[in-house]
């Protein structure tokens, strides 16, 4: 009986120890659309709190089109015609993280250094592509696949996930140095305006686009490409 009691006690000790280890492992990890204590201390700010889109507006508009809704604790484009979104604030040197999920055969994008001087949000902005790589028709060019700097530099296949799964993107812009990670994989590391950058742009669709990637600061943008898309855990830290 004594041995049995010791065994039960030992088992409970193991369970408690496992729970404690789990608590330690998850310490500092915030729930969706919230900042952890460590993130707050590091200067991160929420661009979406899971409840409203108060930090966003439509391109060249003051409000947000009702086709952009909050769904699954995410900013969700429910159908085409919602227009592109951009942050109310502009940023120069920053680190941005967010998660995205695309619908079957869907297409969207994340813009940085966006301005409102051209007719479209993509007239001058740099786009990090979002795509259902398996089904969307724009999957024939490597630099058009998800995580790529659109039409400029292709992302590696290891960074790709299938439509319907959440993807995590990190974008860092500091003194024209642009780095992008998708699902923990580095997909781009370029100096905007460098000889290499200019060469890549010259070979892209943007070669004749006046003002493309010339802004020193700009808005963060989310694209309406007419396909349902979701965004959450949108956080930014100015550098």
PEDA-V912491 format. One record per residue. RES is the residue in one letter. OMEGA is omega in degrees with one decimal (999 if undefined). Layout:
BEGIN
((RES	OMEGA) (RES	OMEGA))
END
This chain:
BEGIN
((X	180.0) (X	-179.8) (X	178.4) (X	178.1) (X	178.6) (X	-179.8) (X	178.5) (X	179.6) (X	179.7) (X	179.8) (X	178.2) (X	177.9) (X	178.6) (X	178.9) (X	179.5) (X	178.9) (X	179.4) (X	178.5) (X	178.6) (X	178.7) (X	178.3) (X	179.7) (X	178.8) (X	-177.3) (X	-177.4) (X	179.1) (X	179.4) (X	177.5) (X	-175.4) (X	170.9) (X	-179.2) (X	174.9) (X	174.8) (X	177.3) (X	173.3) (X	178.2) (X	-179.8) (X	178.7) (X	177.8) (X	-179.7) (X	-178.7) (X	175.8) (X	177.3) (X	175.5) (X	178.2) (X	171.3) (X	175.1) (X	-175.1) (X	-180.0) (X	-175.1) (X	-178.1) (X	-180.0) (X	-174.0) (X	-179.7) (X	-176.6) (X	171.7) (X	176.1) (X	176.2) (X	-179.3) (X	176.6) (X	179.0) (X	-177.7) (X	179.6) (X	179.1) (X	-176.8) (X	174.6) (X	169.4) (X	-175.6) (X	172.8) (X	-176.2) (X	-178.2) (X	-178.3) (X	-176.1) (X	166.4) (X	-172.1) (X	170.7) (X	-173.9) (X	179.0) (X	-179.6) (X	180.0) (X	178.5) (X	-178.2) (X	179.1) (X	176.7) (X	169.8) (X	177.7) (X	175.9) (X	-179.0) (X	173.1) (X	-176.1) (X	-179.6) (X	176.8) (X	-172.1) (X	169.5) (X	-177.5) (X	171.5) (X	175.8) (X	173.9) (X	179.6) (X	175.4) (X	-177.3) (X	177.8) (X	178.2) (X	-178.8) (X	-175.7) (X	-177.8) (X	175.1) (X	179.9) (X	176.0) (X	-178.9) (X	171.0) (X	-177.6) (X	178.6) (X	172.7) (X	-179.9) (X	-178.9) (X	179.3) (X	-178.1) (X	-178.2) (X	179.5) (X	-178.8) (X	-178.6) (X	-177.0) (X	-172.5) (X	172.6) (X	-176.8) (X	167.0) (X	-169.0) (X	170.0) (X	-175.1) (X	162.2) (X	-172.8) (X	-177.0) (X	-167.0) (X	-176.4) (X	-176.4) (X	-178.5) (X	-178.3) (X	-176.0) (X	-178.7) (X	-174.9) (X	-177.7) (X	174.2) (X	179.4) (X	-173.7) (X	179.6) (X	178.4) (X	163.2) (X	-163.8) (X	176.7) (X	-179.0) (X	179.0) (X	-176.0) (X	175.3) (X	177.8) (X	-179.8) (X	-178.5) (X	-178.7) (X	-171.6) (X	171.4) (X	-177.0) (X	178.5) (X	-179.0) (X	176.4) (X	177.3) (X	175.9) (X	177.9) (X	179.7) (X	174.0) (X	-179.5) (X	-179.7) (X	177.0) (X	-179.7) (X	179.7) (X	178.0) (X	175.6) (X	-176.4) (X	176.4) (X	-179.0) (X	173.4) (X	172.7) (X	-179.0) (X	176.1) (X	-178.7) (X	176.4) (X	-178.9) (X	179.5) (X	177.3) (X	-171.4) (X	172.2) (X	-179.6) (X	-178.8) (X	179.1) (X	179.0) (X	179.0) (X	178.8) (X	-177.9) (X	177.9) (X	178.7) (X	178.6) (X	-179.1) (X	179.9) (X	-175.6) (X	176.9) (X	-176.1) (X	-172.7) (X	-178.4) (X	-177.2) (X	-179.7) (X	177.3) (X	-178.6) (X	175.9) (X	-179.6) (X	-176.6) (X	177.2) (X	176.1) (X	-179.3) (X	-179.7) (X	164.7) (X	-177.1) (X	175.2) (X	-169.1) (X	165.1) (X	176.1) (X	178.0) (X	-178.7) (X	177.2) (X	-179.8) (X	-178.6) (X	176.9) (X	175.3) (X	179.4) (X	-178.8) (X	-174.3) (X	-178.4) (X	176.1) (X	177.8) (X	-176.0) (X	999))
END
